[in-house]
């Protein structure tokens, strides 16, 4: 029986980026493992889909319009009204700029890697953490289109789980009990999903064929007579 590795033991802090043996990986790939794809989230998609920058900007636009309408309703002329509205712009710009900057840092420090054996997620702006997800731990993978990009959601098998806050925003929203890691905001999500599906199918076919190969490789020996329970006890 092939032992399935414990997911908790697969979570290890990554090296600092400049000391990585291989970009996006905590160590060089072992013999027989091949990198199939590597990429990062799109910063603009991450800003709108994970940090909801478009919603925040729309909210501030409504506040700005309300400020102008209220000023005109109170009898102010156009000049003072525009000045009052302009006074809100620095704070609005600061808030939106912070969200955009965080999205850019997330995209810049995140690296997703797909090999013929596992999915690796290096995430974290200040403290980088690498999540190794072997194909044996992935029960299923799904792809969903979002705007001009998309996400790839991974459902994990077994009882072990990764904390939601450790994965955010690289996790399916609102799945708190059974967290689902997610390759988020990919511009080429459809192509990556097809590649991952093919790799998972090939790995599953190889696992199913492994016992047959082991039996075929076992040398034929003379059968020994079976012992009864009484003989074993003696």
N, C-alpha and C positions, 0 to 999 in steps of 0.2 A: 504494500500500500504506500502510495506517495504521500509524504507529509506535507500539509499545507502550512506555509509560514504564518506566524502570528503577525497581524497587521501592526500591532503596537510596536513590535520589534523592528519594523521596517521604517519607522519614522526617526530620522536622524538629522541633526542640524547640519546644514551645508557649510562648506568652507566659504571664506570670503571670495568674492567673485574673481579677484585677480589671482587667487591661488587654486582655482578649480583645475583639476586634471583635464577635464573636458568641459567645454562651455555648457552650462545648464545641468551638469551632472556632478555628484560629489566625488566620483572616482571614474577611472577609465572603464569602458565596457569590457566585461569578461569575454573570453574566447567563445565564439559561436553566437554572440549577441550582436545584432546589427541595428544601427539607428536608421529608422525609416522616415522620420519627419521631426522637425524642431521648429518652434515658432513662439510668438508672444501675442498677447491681446492687442487689438487695435485701440490706441489711446482714446480716440473720439468715440468709438463704440462703448468702451468701458465707462467713459464719463457720463454718457446718456443712459446706459442700461444698468450699470451698477450704482453709480452715484446720483443718477437722475438729475443731471445738470440742466436738461431741457425743462424739467418740471420746476426746478428752482428758479430758472431764468423767467419762465412764464409767470410764476408767483410774484416775482419782483416787478415784472412789467405791469401786472394788475395793480400792485401797490403804487407804482409810479403814475399810472393813469388815474387812480383814485385820488392821489394827492393833487394832481392838476385839476380834476373836476371839482373837488372840494374847495380848492383855492378860488376858482372862478365863481363858484356858487356863493362864496362869502363876499364877493364883490371886488376881488383883486383884479388888477389889469393883467394883460398878457405878460408884461415884463417881469413883475414880481412872481407870477405863477411859474414862469420858466426858471427863474432863479431858485424857487423852492424845490422844483423838480430836479434841477441840476445838483442841489445839495445832497440828494439821495444817491447820486451816481457813484461817488467814491466807495461807499459801503457796498453797493450792489456789485461794483466791479471787483472789490476785494473778495466778497463771498464767492462769486463765480470763478474768480481767478484761483482761489484756494482749491476749489473742487477740481478745476481743470488741471492744476499742478499735481494734486494727489493722484488723479487718473493717469497722468503722464508718468509719474514715478512708479505707480503700480505696473503699468505696461512695460516700462523700461527694466524693472527688476524681476519680472516674471518670465520664466522660460518653461514651456511645455515640451516634452520629448516623448515620442512614441518609438519604441523598438519592437523587435519581433518577439519580445518576451514580457514587456511591461510598459506602463505609462508612468512617466516621472514628471512631477510638478515641483519646480523650484519657485517658491513664493516668499513674499516679505520684503518690505522696504528697508527697515532698520535691522531686523533680525531675520535672516534668511533661513527657511526650513525647506527641506527636500522631502517630498512624499513619494515613496516608491510603491506603485500599485501593480503587482504582478498580475498577469492575465488570469491566473488561478483565483485571484481575489475579486475579479470583475464578473459579476453575475450577468450584467447586460449593459449595453451602451446605446444611447439614443441621441438623435440630432434634431435640433429645432431651429428654424430660420427666424431671424430677428432683424428686420430692416435689410441692410445690405450685407449683413454678416450672419452669425449664428453661434450657438453654443453646443457643446457635446457633453451630455450628462452621463456619468458613470454610476451604476448601482453596484454596491459592494455586497459580496456574499459573506456568510459567517456572522458571528455575534460582535466582533470588534468594530468599533466606530471611531471616526476622527471627530474631535470637537468642532462644532459649527464655527466658533470664533477663530479657531486655528486656520480654518480654510477660507473664511470670508475675505474677499468677495468671490472666491473661486469655488463656489458651492451653490447648489440649487436653492433658490430662496424658499424660506419657510419650511424646509424639511429639517426640523430640529431633532426629532427622535432618531430617524434613520438618515443621517447626513449623506448626501450624494455629491462627491467631488465633480467639478465642472470645468472643462476647458472653455473659458468664457471669452466672448467678444472677438471671435476669430473672423477675419475677413474672408478666409478660404475654408470656412467650416464644413461645407459640403464635401469638398475634396478630401479633407482630413478625416471626415466621418467614413467615407468610402474606404480609405486606406486602413483605418483602424478596424473596420468591420472585416476586411480581408485578412488582416493580421490575426484577429481573434479567431476566425474560422480556421485558419491554417494551424494555429496553436492548439485548438481543440481537436482537430483531426490528428495532429501529431500525438497528443495525449492518449487518444483512443487507440491509436496504432501501437503505442509503446508496449502494452502487455503482450500483444501478438509477437512483436519482435523479440521480447525477452524469452517467450516460450520457444520460439524458433531457434534461438541461440543457445538454449540449454542442451548440453550433451545427453545422449540417451544412455542410461545406466540400467543394470539389471535390477528388476523390482525386488524389494525385500518383503518377506511375508509380514503382514500386519500383525501387531501384537494386540491381544485382548486386554481389557482393563485389568483383569486379574494378573496377567503377566507384567503389566506396567507397575502395579502395586507391589509385586514381589521384588 
